[in-house]
Amino acid sequence: MKLKARILDIQTGGKRIAILDDETASFMGIHSSDRVEITFKGKSLVAIVNIASNFPRSYVGLFQEVSTKLGVKKGETVDVRGAERPEGLEYIRAKVRGERLQENEIKTIVEDVVKQHLSDMEIASFVTALYIHELKMDEIEALSKAMVQTGNILNFDKTPVLDKHSIGGVPGDKTTILVVPIIASAGFVIPKTSSRAVTSPAGTADRVETLCPVNLTVEEIKEVIKKTNGCMVWGGALELAPADDIFIQIEYPLGIDPLLLPSIMSKKKSVGATHVIIDIPTGIEAKVKTRGDARTLAYDFIDLGKRLGINVQCAVTFGEQPLGQTIGPALEAKEALSTIMGNGPADLREKVISIAGVLFEMIGIKNGKEKALNLLKSGKAEEKLREIIEAQGGDPKIKPEDVKVGDKKEVIRTREEGRILWINNKKIAQVAKEAGAPKEKGAGVKLMLKLGEYARKDEVLFEIYAERSSKLEAAVQLAKNLQPVRLSKKLEERMLMDRIPKKTVSKKIFMLER
């Protein structure tokens, strides 16, 4: 059917959507959420239909993603016809029924996801079915391979290619900014692609962006690697396992994460990694609560790695409190820079050399932790970090004091004396987000005391930074309500850790970071 294009100057977040009036849709036998194939000057694509009662007849509404892809302008005529439902829908229904999917069926679903042939509702049904019925390892393997094959794959013509990843859940984890230059300074390739924050106060890309640009193209990444052996870039625009980015957007509002393993490992395979360390922070306030759960997850990662041709080892790390003292993009970058220059908190330095040490030992270097420490102490890691910053377009001479943090600041003090008994990761992250992080990169929290340390009455527990006064006031009020840091003179005096239901109800946040 020939229809005139009505260009809607609105983006839909990558989704391909077309609008028809109800009479035209009825005449064509099209229902809401059906597909239509739109053709213009030899170009075609499939879009999902929304139906509007007051939309003009003989027109098809095209959002930016569709009009740009086809190159169609306002008033030009396009051909619109009904399209068959995607084959992947049949396999999604099978998984909803609890059936085990074959490799070709999973690949078809992933291809339909990447081609935007499935609606959010249909993808949500698939994700929910995976959560309810769980995935067998052969299904996880098939998903991982399909996610890799439907995106770009980086090839650096070097081996080994090292990489690291944390499953998240612990605020303030700025280890990448130190591990990458340590590994690269030893002459090994480590192409770190990272995410921006989804629910946390800072993703790795948010932190690094306060030091240098992170939105690099594939060719720019290859040039940076050629010069320095390492990079720290945002992976969102690189089309590496693009199905994963779509799945994450569906998982987040549902508050479930059934695709953790294929999500992480498909990205590692896409950058050509041969050796990967997975950091699994463990603790009551982390994603993984017990060491037993951590070991089970670790062996799943190792098994999947073997199936994908990647040597994987896992590090179970302490996740009962934030790493270092700072939470928020600029504050964390400032702390990482200070640490690589020889200062910084002991727990951050210890975790960094431990992670880097395991990577070294995975490729046959003895006493890996000692080697990592020597590279840190000698200044070679700092020199390499500055090379990477310069290669990515930043200032290689940047100092910690040059990193701009929010100029609005308030302190939260102790109401009594005692030892720090408990720091709630989720609550401290909420305070940092309320202050404006990660969107406002200068916002965040700086802890002045950590677990086990003794505080006098009226001593500063933590500082809150913000770029706007209104944000600071809101964060301070939230901190007073949540009380994310608990003290006790003696352990036995704080036996009541929580009360359910609470007098003050706080919003629970779902930690989903890649």
ZARO-616278 format. One line per 8 residues: number of its first residue (from 1); their letters; for each residue x, y, z of N, C-alpha, C. Coordinates in steps of 0.05 Angstrom, whole numbers. Layout:
! residues N
NUM	A	X:Y:Z:X:Y:Z:X:Y:Z ~ ...
END
This chain:
! residues 514
1	MKLKARIL	17:-24:0:0:0:0:18:25:0 ~ 12:44:-17:28:69:-19:17:89:2 ~ 36:98:19:28:117:40:49:139:40 ~ 41:163:48:59:186:51:73:185:78 ~ 98:192:78:113:191:103:108:217:119 ~ 101:212:144:100:235:163:123:231:183 ~ 143:248:182:167:245:197:162:255:226 ~ 166:238:245:163:245:273:191:249:285
9	DIQTGGKR	197:274:292:224:281:301:229:272:329 ~ 227:246:333:229:234:360:246:208:357 ~ 264:204:376:279:179:376:265:159:395 ~ 267:134:388:254:113:404:274:95:418 ~ 299:104:421:319:88:434:328:64:417 ~ 329:68:390:338:47:372:316:29:361 ~ 292:31:373:271:14:364:259:24:337 ~ 251:5:320:239:13:295:208:11:297
17	IAILDDET	195:34:298:167:35:302:154:53:281 ~ 131:44:271:115:59:252:87:63:263 ~ 74:85:256:47:91:265:28:91:242 ~ 5:77:245:-16:78:225:-42:87:239 ~ -60:100:223:-86:106:235:-103:80:235 ~ -123:80:252:-138:55:256:-153:45:231 ~ -163:64:215:-177:55:190:-158:42:170 ~ -135:55:166:-115:44:147:-106:16:157
25	ASFMGIHS	-100:15:183:-91:-11:195:-112:-33:191 ~ -138:-25:195:-160:-44:192:-162:-54:163 ~ -159:-35:145:-161:-42:117:-138:-61:109 ~ -115:-57:121:-92:-75:114:-92:-101:130 ~ -110:-102:150:-110:-126:167:-88:-126:187 ~ -79:-102:195:-56:-99:214:-67:-93:242 ~ -56:-107:262:-62:-101:290:-38:-88:304 ~ -43:-76:326:-21:-64:342:-1:-86:349
33	SDRVEITF	25:-79:346:48:-97:351:53:-116:328 ~ 36:-116:306:43:-130:282:67:-117:268 ~ 79:-130:249:101:-119:234:93:-110:206 ~ 105:-89:196:102:-81:169:129:-78:156 ~ 131:-84:131:156:-79:116:152:-53:100 ~ 171:-34:105:170:-8:93:192:-6:72 ~ 185:1:48:205:2:26:205:30:14 ~ 230:40:9:233:66:-3:259:66:-20
41	KGKSLVAI	255:71:-46:278:72:-65:297:48:-62 ~ 285:24:-61:301:0:-60:310:-9:-32 ~ 306:8:-12:314:1:15:289:-8:30 ~ 292:-29:46:270:-40:62:278:-45:90 ~ 259:-43:108:263:-52:136:236:-60:148 ~ 237:-75:169:213:-83:183:210:-66:208 ~ 186:-56:213:180:-40:236:155:-51:251 ~ 154:-46:276:132:-55:293:111:-32:293
49	VNIASNFP	85:-40:290:64:-20:286:51:-12:312 ~ 48:14:315:30:26:335:6:38:321 ~ -17:36:332:-41:46:319:-53:69:335 ~ -59:91:320:-69:115:333:-96:122:320 ~ -116:129:336:-143:135:326:-144:162:312 ~ -128:181:320:-129:208:309:-107:215:290 ~ -94:194:280:-72:198:261:-84:202:233 ~ -72:220:216:-83:225:189:-83:200:172
57	RSYVGLFQ	-104:196:156:-105:173:138:-86:177:114 ~ -79:154:103:-60:154:80:-32:162:87 ~ -26:163:113:1:170:122:12:147:139 ~ 38:145:140:51:127:159:71:144:175 ~ 68:143:201:86:158:219:113:144:223 ~ 135:157:217:161:145:220:178:160:240 ~ 187:145:261:205:157:280:233:159:268 ~ 251:173:281:278:179:270:293:154:261
65	EVSTKLGV	292:133:277:307:109:271:299:98:244 ~ 273:99:237:263:88:212:269:107:189 ~ 262:133:193:265:152:171:294:156:163 ~ 312:156:183:341:159:177:351:135:163 ~ 344:111:171:354:86:159:345:84:130 ~ 320:93:124:310:92:96:318:116:80 ~ 325:138:93:332:163:79:307:176:67 ~ 284:173:80:259:184:70:254:211:84
73	KKGETVDV	242:230:69:236:256:79:206:260:80 ~ 198:282:93:169:288:97:154:289:71 ~ 132:275:70:114:276:47:121:257:24 ~ 145:244:26:152:225:5:136:199:8 ~ 132:186:-14:115:162:-14:131:137:-9 ~ 122:120:9:135:95:15:115:72:11 ~ 125:48:7:108:25:4:107:10:30 ~ 83:5:40:79:-8:66:62:-33:62
81	RGAERPEG	73:-56:71:57:-81:69:62:-97:95 ~ 43:-115:100:45:-132:124:69:-150:122 ~ 82:-155:144:105:-173:145:99:-196:164 ~ 111:-219:159:107:-242:175:119:-238:203 ~ 106:-251:223:118:-250:250:145:-264:249 ~ 165:-254:264:192:-266:263:192:-295:273 ~ 209:-311:262:211:-339:269:218:-343:298 ~ 235:-324:309:244:-326:336:221:-327:357
89	LEYIRAKV	198:-316:350:175:-316:368:167:-344:376 ~ 168:-362:356:160:-390:362:178:-402:383 ~ 204:-395:381:224:-407:400:221:-393:427 ~ 213:-368:428:208:-355:453:185:-368:467 ~ 164:-374:452:141:-388:464:150:-415:475 ~ 168:-429:461:178:-455:471:192:-452:497 ~ 208:-430:500:222:-426:526:202:-419:548 ~ 182:-404:541:161:-397:561:148:-423:571
97	RGERLQEN	145:-443:554:134:-468:562:155:-486:577 ~ 179:-476:579:199:-491:594:216:-510:578 ~ 213:-508:551:228:-526:534:258:-517:531 ~ 275:-537:526:303:-531:521:307:-523:492 ~ 322:-502:488:325:-491:461:351:-502:448 ~ 350:-506:422:373:-515:407:389:-490:398 ~ 414:-495:389:432:-474:382:421:-456:360 ~ 409:-469:339:398:-453:316:374:-437:325
105	EIKTIVED	359:-447:344:335:-432:354:344:-407:370 ~ 364:-411:386:374:-388:402:386:-367:383 ~ 401:-376:363:413:-357:344:392:-341:330 ~ 370:-354:323:348:-340:309:336:-319:327 ~ 332:-325:352:321:-305:371:340:-281:373 ~ 366:-286:376:385:-265:379:386:-248:353 ~ 385:-260:330:385:-246:305:360:-228:303 ~ 337:-238:312:313:-222:311:315:-198:331
113	VVKQHLSD	328:-203:354:332:-181:373:349:-159:361 ~ 371:-166:349:390:-147:337:377:-132:314 ~ 361:-146:298:348:-133:275:324:-116:283 ~ 318:-115:309:296:-100:319:269:-111:309 ~ 267:-137:305:243:-149:295:224:-157:318 ~ 234:-155:343:218:-163:366:211:-138:383 ~ 187:-138:394:179:-116:411:190:-120:439 ~ 190:-98:455:199:-100:483:184:-121:498
121	MEIASFVT	158:-123:493:142:-143:507:151:-172:501 ~ 158:-176:476:167:-203:468:194:-210:479 ~ 212:-190:479:239:-194:491:236:-199:521 ~ 218:-183:534:214:-186:562:204:-214:569 ~ 187:-225:552:177:-252:556:200:-272:555 ~ 218:-268:536:241:-286:533:259:-284:558 ~ 265:-260:567:282:-256:590:269:-268:615 ~ 243:-264:618:229:-275:641:229:-305:641
129	ALYIHELK	225:-317:617:226:-346:615:253:-357:622 ~ 274:-343:614:301:-352:622:305:-351:652 ~ 294:-330:664:296:-327:694:281:-350:708 ~ 257:-356:698:240:-376:711:251:-404:707 ~ 257:-411:682:265:-438:675:295:-443:676 ~ 310:-421:678:340:-422:678:351:-433:652 ~ 377:-429:649:391:-437:625:410:-460:630 ~ 410:-480:613:430:-500:615:456:-490:602
137	MDEIEALS	478:-502:609:504:-491:599:506:-492:569 ~ 494:-511:556:495:-511:527:479:-488:515 ~ 457:-480:529:441:-457:520:457:-431:525 ~ 471:-430:547:488:-406:554:509:-404:532 ~ 522:-426:525:543:-426:505:531:-416:478 ~ 508:-426:471:496:-418:445:488:-389:445 ~ 478:-379:467:471:-351:470:496:-333:467 ~ 518:-341:481:543:-326:480:553:-324:451
145	KAMVQTGN	554:-347:437:564:-348:410:547:-331:391 ~ 520:-334:394:502:-318:377:505:-288:382 ~ 509:-280:407:512:-252:413:538:-241:401 ~ 559:-258:400:584:-250:388:581:-247:358 ~ 569:-268:345:567:-269:316:549:-247:304 ~ 531:-236:320:513:-215:309:524:-187:314 ~ 549:-185:322:561:-159:326:589:-157:315 ~ 603:-135:320:630:-132:312:649:-149:328
153	ILNFDKTP	672:-156:317:693:-171:331:719:-156:326 ~ 733:-150:348:759:-136:346:781:-156:343 ~ 800:-149:326:824:-166:322:849:-149:323 ~ 866:-154:342:890:-137:346:915:-149:335 ~ 913:-173:323:936:-187:312:958:-191:332 ~ 951:-193:357:971:-198:378:959:-220:397 ~ 977:-234:410:969:-253:430:990:-255:452 ~ 983:-259:477:956:-261:487:942:-234:489
161	VLDKHSIG	916:-235:491:900:-211:496:887:-215:523 ~ 893:-198:542:884:-200:569:860:-182:574 ~ 843:-189:594:820:-172:600:811:-179:629 ~ 796:-161:640:784:-164:667:756:-155:667 ~ 741:-165:686:713:-156:689:704:-161:718 ~ 690:-142:729:677:-145:755:647:-148:751 ~ 635:-166:765:606:-169:762:591:-147:777 ~ 606:-130:792:594:-106:803:581:-111:831
169	GVPGDKTT	567:-90:839:553:-92:865:567:-78:888 ~ 592:-69:883:608:-55:904:614:-27:894 ~ 605:-6:908:611:21:899:641:28:901 ~ 649:46:883:677:56:885:698:38:872 ~ 689:19:855:709:0:844:722:12:819 ~ 744:26:824:759:39:802:784:23:795 ~ 784:-3:799:808:-19:794:817:-19:765 ~ 799:-17:746:806:-17:718:827:5:711
177	ILVVPIIA	823:28:723:841:51:717:870:45:725 ~ 874:25:743:901:18:751:910:-8:739 ~ 892:-28:737:900:-54:726:908:-52:697 ~ 893:-37:681:900:-34:652:928:-24:648 ~ 936:-2:660:964:8:655:985:-11:667 ~ 979:-25:689:998:-44:699:1004:-66:679 ~ 983:-78:668:986:-99:648:999:-89:623 ~ 990:-65:613:1001:-54:589:1030:-46:592
185	SAGFVIPK	1038:-37:616:1066:-29:620:1085:-53:619 ~ 1073:-78:623:1090:-102:621:1092:-112:592 ~ 1079:-98:574:1081:-105:545:1058:-122:535 ~ 1037:-125:551:1015:-143:542:990:-126:534 ~ 975:-137:516:952:-123:505:928:-127:524 ~ 914:-104:531:890:-106:548:870:-85:538 ~ 852:-92:520:833:-73:508:807:-73:525 ~ 806:-55:544:783:-55:563:760:-38:553
193	TSSRAVTS	739:-51:545:714:-37:538:696:-39:562 ~ 683:-17:569:667:-15:594:641:-2:589 ~ 624:-4:609:597:8:607:596:34:622 ~ 575:49:616:568:71:634:549:61:655 ~ 545:76:676:528:68:698:499:64:688 ~ 487:43:697:458:39:693:443:46:719 ~ 452:33:741:440:38:767:459:48:788 ~ 485:46:783:505:53:803:514:82:800
201	PAGTADRV	529:93:820:538:121:818:560:125:798 ~ 572:104:787:593:108:767:599:81:754 ~ 600:82:727:610:59:712:639:66:704 ~ 654:46:695:682:51:689:685:73:668 ~ 668:72:647:669:93:627:664:121:638 ~ 646:123:658:641:149:671:666:159:685 ~ 680:141:699:704:148:714:726:158:695 ~ 731:141:675:754:147:656:748:172:641
209	ETLCPVNL	723:178:635:716:202:619:724:228:633 ~ 728:228:659:738:252:672:768:256:668 ~ 781:236:656:810:237:650:816:240:621 ~ 799:228:604:803:229:575:778:220:561 ~ 775:225:535:752:216:520:750:185:519 ~ 726:175:519:722:146:519:705:137:495 ~ 693:156:480:676:149:457:694:146:432 ~ 708:124:430:726:120:408:714:100:388
217	TVEEIKEV	722:103:363:714:84:342:731:59:344 ~ 724:39:329:740:14:328:768:20:317 ~ 770:37:297:796:43:285:813:59:305 ~ 800:77:320:815:93:340:825:75:363 ~ 808:56:371:817:37:391:842:21:382 ~ 841:12:358:864:-3:347:889:14:347 ~ 886:40:341:909:58:341:920:62:369 ~ 902:65:388:910:68:416:925:43:426
225	IKKTNGCM	914:20:419:927:-5:427:954:-8:414 ~ 956:0:389:982:-2:375:1003:16:389 ~ 995:39:399:1013:58:412:1020:49:441 ~ 1000:39:455:1003:36:484:998:8:496 ~ 987:-10:480:979:-37:489:953:-38:504 ~ 943:-15:514:919:-15:530:900:8:522 ~ 874:4:529:855:25:526:833:22:547 ~ 818:43:552:795:43:570:773:59:556
233	VWGGALEL	755:46:543:736:59:526:707:50:532 ~ 688:67:523:660:59:526:653:40:503 ~ 640:18:510:634:-2:490:607:1:477 ~ 591:21:486:563:23:477:560:29:447 ~ 579:43:435:577:50:407:592:32:388 ~ 604:11:398:622:-6:382:608:-30:370 ~ 582:-34:377:567:-57:366:580:-83:373 ~ 592:-85:397:603:-111:406:580:-125:421
241	APADDIFI	572:-149:411:550:-164:423:526:-145:428 ~ 516:-132:407:495:-112:411:469:-122:423 ~ 463:-148:421:439:-160:433:440:-156:464 ~ 465:-157:475:468:-155:504:457:-128:513 ~ 463:-106:499:454:-79:507:424:-78:507 ~ 411:-92:488:382:-92:487:371:-108:510 ~ 383:-131:516:373:-147:538:375:-133:564 ~ 398:-118:568:402:-103:593:379:-83:598
249	QIEYPLGI	371:-69:577:350:-49:579:324:-62:588 ~ 320:-87:581:296:-101:589:299:-112:617 ~ 322:-122:623:327:-134:650:324:-114:672 ~ 334:-90:668:335:-70:689:308:-64:702 ~ 287:-57:686:261:-51:699:248:-76:712 ~ 255:-100:701:244:-125:712:259:-132:738 ~ 283:-122:742:298:-128:766:309:-157:767 ~ 314:-168:743:325:-195:741:350:-195:723
257	DPLLLPSI	367:-215:726:392:-216:711:399:-244:703 ~ 382:-257:686:388:-285:679:410:-288:658 ~ 419:-266:646:438:-267:624:466:-258:632 ~ 472:-260:658:498:-250:668:521:-263:654 ~ 522:-290:653:544:-304:641:548:-298:611 ~ 527:-302:594:531:-296:566:536:-266:560 ~ 525:-249:577:529:-220:573:558:-213:576 ~ 570:-222:598:598:-215:603:617:-229:583
265	MSKKKSVG	613:-255:579:632:-270:563:630:-264:533 ~ 606:-257:524:604:-250:495:620:-224:490 ~ 620:-205:508:636:-181:505:666:-187:505 ~ 674:-205:522:703:-212:523:711:-226:497 ~ 694:-244:487:701:-258:462:701:-238:439 ~ 685:-217:440:683:-198:418:708:-180:416 ~ 723:-177:439:747:-161:437:772:-179:434 ~ 767:-205:429:789:-223:423:805:-232:447
273	ATHVIIDI	793:-230:471:807:-237:496:814:-267:496 ~ 839:-273:504:848:-301:507:849:-309:537 ~ 854:-289:554:857:-294:583:840:-273:598 ~ 822:-281:614:804:-263:628:802:-270:658 ~ 804:-249:675:798:-253:703:771:-240:709 ~ 754:-255:723:728:-246:731:729:-240:761 ~ 724:-215:768:724:-207:796:695:-211:807 ~ 693:-227:828:667:-232:841:667:-221:869
281	PTGIEAKV	659:-196:873:657:-185:900:636:-200:915 ~ 643:-208:940:625:-225:955:620:-213:983 ~ 595:-213:992:588:-202:1018:558:-198:1020 ~ 549:-193:1043:520:-190:1047:508:-167:1032 ~ 525:-146:1026:515:-123:1012:523:-123:982 ~ 535:-146:973:544:-148:945:523:-165:930 ~ 526:-167:904:509:-184:888:510:-213:897 ~ 534:-223:902:539:-251:910:543:-250:941
289	KTRGDART	526:-265:955:525:-263:984:545:-280:999 ~ 551:-304:989:568:-323:1003:591:-333:985 ~ 611:-344:998:634:-356:983:625:-380:967 ~ 606:-395:979:595:-418:965:582:-410:938 ~ 566:-389:939:553:-379:915:575:-369:895 ~ 595:-356:906:616:-346:889:631:-368:875 ~ 637:-390:889:651:-413:877:634:-425:855 ~ 608:-428:860:590:-439:839:590:-422:814
297	LAYDFIDL	588:-396:818:588:-378:795:615:-378:781 ~ 636:-380:796:663:-380:785:667:-404:766 ~ 658:-428:775:662:-451:758:644:-450:733 ~ 622:-437:735:605:-432:710:620:-414:690 ~ 633:-393:700:649:-376:683:672:-391:670 ~ 685:-408:686:708:-423:676:699:-443:655 ~ 676:-456:660:665:-476:640:658:-462:614 ~ 644:-439:616:636:-424:592:661:-414:577
305	GKRLGINV	681:-405:592:706:-396:580:719:-418:563 ~ 719:-442:573:731:-465:558:715:-469:532 ~ 689:-467:533:672:-472:510:676:-450:489 ~ 684:-426:498:689:-404:480:718:-400:472 ~ 735:-417:483:764:-415:476:778:-393:492 ~ 768:-387:516:780:-366:532:789:-378:559 ~ 814:-373:567:824:-381:593:813:-362:614 ~ 796:-373:632:783:-356:652:791:-365:680
313	QCAVTFGE	798:-346:697:801:-350:725:785:-329:740 ~ 777:-335:764:760:-317:779:773:-310:806 ~ 768:-285:814:778:-275:840:754:-269:857 ~ 751:-282:879:730:-276:899:741:-255:917 ~ 729:-231:916:740:-208:931:721:-198:952 ~ 732:-184:971:717:-174:994:697:-152:985 ~ 671:-157:990:650:-139:980:632:-128:1002 ~ 642:-127:1027:626:-117:1049:625:-87:1052
321	QPLGQTIG	641:-73:1036:642:-43:1038:652:-32:1012 ~ 648:-6:1007:659:6:982:689:3:980 ~ 699:2:956:728:0:951:741:27:952 ~ 762:31:968:774:57:970:756:75:987 ~ 760:101:984:744:120:1000:723:135:984 ~ 724:134:957:707:151:941:687:136:924 ~ 663:149:920:642:139:903:632:162:886 ~ 633:159:860:625:180:841:647:184:821
329	PALEAKEA	641:190:795:660:189:774:686:205:778 ~ 684:231:784:708:248:787:723:241:812 ~ 709:236:834:722:229:859:738:203:856 ~ 726:184:842:740:158:838:764:161:820 ~ 761:176:798:784:181:780:807:195:795 ~ 800:214:811:820:229:827:835:209:846 ~ 820:191:859:832:172:877:849:152:862 ~ 840:143:839:856:124:823:882:137:814
337	LSTIMGNG	881:161:805:905:176:796:924:179:820 ~ 914:186:843:930:189:867:944:162:874 ~ 928:140:871:939:114:879:961:105:860 ~ 958:110:834:979:101:815:1004:118:818 ~ 1001:142:831:1024:160:835:1037:154:862 ~ 1028:133:876:1041:124:900:1027:129:926 ~ 1004:142:924:988:147:948:962:130:947 ~ 940:140:957:915:125:955:911:104:977
345	PADLREKV	887:94:979:880:75:1001:892:48:997 ~ 898:35:1019:911:9:1019:893:-13:1006 ~ 867:-13:1012:850:-34:1001:848:-33:970 ~ 848:-9:959:848:-6:930:874:-17:918 ~ 896:-9:930:922:-18:920:925:-49:922 ~ 916:-60:944:917:-89:948:900:-104:927 ~ 876:-94:922:859:-108:902:871:-106:874 ~ 881:-83:868:893:-78:841:916:-97:835
353	ISIAGVLF	935:-99:854:958:-116:849:951:-146:850 ~ 930:-152:865:920:-180:866:908:-188:840 ~ 890:-171:829:877:-177:803:898:-178:781 ~ 916:-158:780:936:-157:759:955:-181:762 ~ 961:-188:787:978:-211:792:968:-237:782 ~ 942:-242:785:929:-266:774:931:-267:744 ~ 926:-244:731:929:-243:702:957:-250:693 ~ 977:-239:707:1005:-245:699:1010:-275:702
361	EMIGIKNG	1001:-287:724:1006:-316:729:991:-333:709 ~ 968:-323:699:953:-338:678:968:-342:652 ~ 987:-323:647:1003:-325:622:1032:-335:628 ~ 1035:-347:652:1060:-360:658:1081:-344:673 ~ 1074:-320:682:1093:-304:697:1092:-311:727 ~ 1114:-318:738:1114:-326:767:1113:-301:785 ~ 1103:-305:809:1101:-283:828:1087:-259:816 ~ 1064:-264:804:1049:-242:790:1043:-218:807
369	KEKALNLL	1035:-223:832:1028:-201:849:1052:-183:855 ~ 1075:-196:859:1100:-180:863:1107:-164:839 ~ 1104:-176:815:1110:-161:790:1091:-137:788 ~ 1066:-141:794:1047:-119:792:1054:-96:811 ~ 1062:-104:835:1070:-84:855:1094:-69:846 ~ 1114:-83:835:1138:-69:825:1132:-49:803 ~ 1114:-57:785:1106:-39:763:1092:-14:774 ~ 1077:-18:795:1063:4:808:1083:22:823
377	KSGKAEEK	1101:10:838:1120:26:854:1141:40:837 ~ 1149:28:815:1170:39:798:1162:63:782 ~ 1136:67:780:1125:90:764:1119:82:735 ~ 1125:57:728:1120:48:700:1090:47:694 ~ 1074:39:714:1045:38:710:1034:66:706 ~ 1044:85:722:1035:113:720:1043:124:692 ~ 1067:119:684:1076:128:657:1058:117:635 ~ 1051:91:638:1034:79:618:1005:91:618
385	LREIIEAQ	995:96:642:968:108:644:968:135:630 ~ 989:150:633:990:177:620:992:174:590 ~ 1006:153:581:1007:147:552:980:141:541 ~ 965:125:556:938:117:547:919:142:547 ~ 921:158:568:905:183:569:911:200:545 ~ 936:204:539:944:221:516:934:208:490 ~ 938:182:486:929:169:462:899:171:457 ~ 884:172:479:854:174:477:845:203:476
393	GGDPKIKP	864:222:476:857:250:472:855:267:497 ~ 867:257:519:867:272:544:893:285:550 ~ 895:298:573:919:312:581:937:293:597 ~ 961:285:586:978:266:600:990:277:625 ~ 989:303:629:1002:315:653:981:320:675 ~ 957:309:672:937:314:692:945:305:720 ~ 938:320:740:944:314:768:918:309:783 ~ 919:296:806:894:291:821:878:317:826
401	EDVKVGDK	893:338:833:879:363:839:866:377:815 ~ 874:367:791:862:378:766:835:366:760 ~ 829:343:772:803:330:768:781:346:783 ~ 763:357:769:743:374:781:721:359:794 ~ 717:364:820:695:352:835:675:374:842 ~ 651:366:851:631:386:858:639:406:879 ~ 633:431:874:641:452:893:622:455:916 ~ 600:440:916:581:441:939:587:417:956
409	KEVIRTRE	592:421:982:601:399:999:588:401:1027 ~ 582:378:1038:571:377:1065:582:352:1079 ~ 586:354:1105:597:331:1119:575:318:1137 ~ 577:292:1139:559:277:1157:576:267:1180 ~ 568:274:1205:584:268:1229:571:245:1245 ~ 588:233:1262:578:213:1280:561:225:1302 ~ 541:211:1311:524:220:1333:535:209:1360 ~ 552:189:1358:563:176:1381:590:165:1374
417	EGRILWIN	606:157:1394:631:145:1388:628:115:1386 ~ 647:102:1372:645:73:1368:661:65:1344 ~ 662:39:1340:676:27:1318:657:23:1294 ~ 667:28:1269:651:24:1246:645:-6:1243 ~ 619:-13:1246:611:-41:1246:600:-49:1219 ~ 588:-30:1204:573:-38:1180:571:-14:1162 ~ 577:-19:1136:573:2:1115:554:-11:1094 ~ 531:1:1090:512:-10:1072:518:0:1043
425	NKKIAQVA	527:-18:1026:535:-10:999:513:3:983 ~ 489:-9:985:467:1:969:459:29:978 ~ 459:33:1005:450:59:1015:470:81:1010 ~ 496:75:1012:516:95:1006:516:102:976 ~ 510:82:960:507:87:931:483:105:925 ~ 461:101:940:437:117:937:443:147:943 ~ 459:151:964:466:178:972:482:192:950 ~ 501:177:939:518:188:917:501:195:892
433	KEAGAPKE	482:177:886:464:182:863:445:206:869 ~ 436:209:893:419:231:900:434:258:898 ~ 461:256:902:477:280:899:481:288:870 ~ 475:270:851:477:276:823:493:257:806 ~ 508:238:819:524:219:804:506:198:791 ~ 513:188:767:537:193:752:534:216:731 ~ 510:225:727:505:245:706:522:270:711 ~ 522:279:736:538:302:744:564:290:756
441	KGAGVKLM	585:290:740:609:274:747:623:283:772 ~ 619:308:780:632:318:804:618:311:829 ~ 595:297:827:580:290:851:589:263:862 ~ 584:259:888:591:233:900:595:235:930 ~ 608:214:940:612:211:969:641:204:974 ~ 653:215:995:680:207:1003:678:197:1032 ~ 685:172:1036:684:160:1063:710:168:1078 ~ 706:177:1102:730:185:1118:738:162:1137
449	LKLGEYAR	719:143:1142:725:121:1160:714:95:1147 ~ 728:73:1150:720:47:1139:716:27:1161 ~ 708:2:1153:702:-19:1172:724:-23:1192 ~ 717:-25:1218:736:-31:1239:750:-7:1251 ~ 748:16:1238:761:40:1248:744:52:1270 ~ 758:65:1289:744:77:1312:738:107:1307 ~ 714:115:1314:705:143:1310:698:156:1336 ~ 707:180:1340:699:195:1363:672:209:1358
457	KDEVLFEI	659:217:1378:633:230:1375:637:256:1359 ~ 620:262:1341:620:286:1324:643:286:1303 ~ 656:262:1299:677:260:1278:663:257:1251 ~ 677:266:1230:666:264:1203:666:234:1193 ~ 642:224:1186:639:197:1175:645:197:1145 ~ 631:216:1131:635:218:1103:627:246:1093 ~ 638:253:1070:632:279:1057:615:274:1033 ~ 596:292:1028:579:291:1004:586:314:986
465	YAERSSKL	591:308:960:597:329:940:575:330:920 ~ 569:354:911:549:358:890:556:383:873 ~ 544:384:850:548:408:832:526:428:836 ~ 504:420:848:481:438:853:472:437:882 ~ 465:459:893:457:461:921:432:444:927 ~ 413:444:908:389:428:912:395:398:914 ~ 414:389:897:422:361:898:436:355:924 ~ 453:373:934:467:369:959:448:366:982
473	EAAVQLAK	428:384:983:409:384:1005:393:358:1005 ~ 385:349:981:370:323:980:387:300:989 ~ 413:300:981:431:278:988:436:277:1018 ~ 440:301:1030:444:302:1059:420:292:1074 ~ 396:300:1066:372:290:1079:369:260:1076 ~ 375:250:1052:374:221:1048:394:206:1066 ~ 418:217:1068:439:205:1085:430:203:1114 ~ 417:224:1123:407:224:1151:385:204:1155
481	NLQPVRLS	368:201:1135:346:181:1137:356:152:1135 ~ 375:147:1117:384:120:1112:405:110:1132 ~ 421:129:1142:443:122:1160:459:98:1149 ~ 473:101:1127:487:79:1114:511:68:1128 ~ 521:83:1149:544:74:1164:535:71:1193 ~ 540:47:1204:531:41:1232:556:37:1250 ~ 554:47:1275:575:46:1294:566:30:1319 ~ 586:19:1334:580:6:1359:605:7:1376
489	KKLEERML	602:11:1402:625:10:1420:635:-18:1423 ~ 616:-38:1424:624:-66:1425:606:-81:1406 ~ 616:-102:1395:601:-117:1375:574:-127:1386 ~ 574:-135:1412:549:-146:1423:528:-125:1428 ~ 536:-99:1427:516:-78:1431:500:-72:1406 ~ 507:-84:1384:493:-79:1359:483:-105:1348 ~ 468:-120:1364:457:-145:1354:433:-142:1336 ~ 418:-120:1340:395:-114:1322:406:-99:1297
497	MDRIPKKT	409:-113:1275:421:-101:1251:399:-88:1233 ~ 374:-98:1235:354:-87:1218:327:-91:1230 ~ 307:-77:1221:280:-79:1231:261:-81:1207 ~ 243:-101:1207:225:-105:1185:196:-108:1195 ~ 177:-92:1187:180:-70:1168:194:-46:1181 ~ 207:-30:1164:221:-7:1175:203:16:1179 ~ 210:34:1197:195:59:1201:200:77:1177 ~ 225:77:1167:232:93:1143:236:73:1120
505	VSKKIFML	220:75:1100:223:57:1077:241:70:1056 ~ 262:56:1048:280:66:1028:276:50:1002 ~ 281:63:980:278:50:954:301:31:949 ~ 295:6:942:315:-13:936:324:-10:907 ~ 350:-10:902:359:-7:875:371:-34:865 ~ 366:-40:840:375:-65:828:401:-59:814 ~ 422:-73:823:449:-69:812:453:-86:787 ~ 454:-73:764:458:-87:739:479:-72:723
513	ER	504:-79:727:526:-65:713:543:-85:698 ~ 551:-78:675:569:-95:659:596:-83:658
END
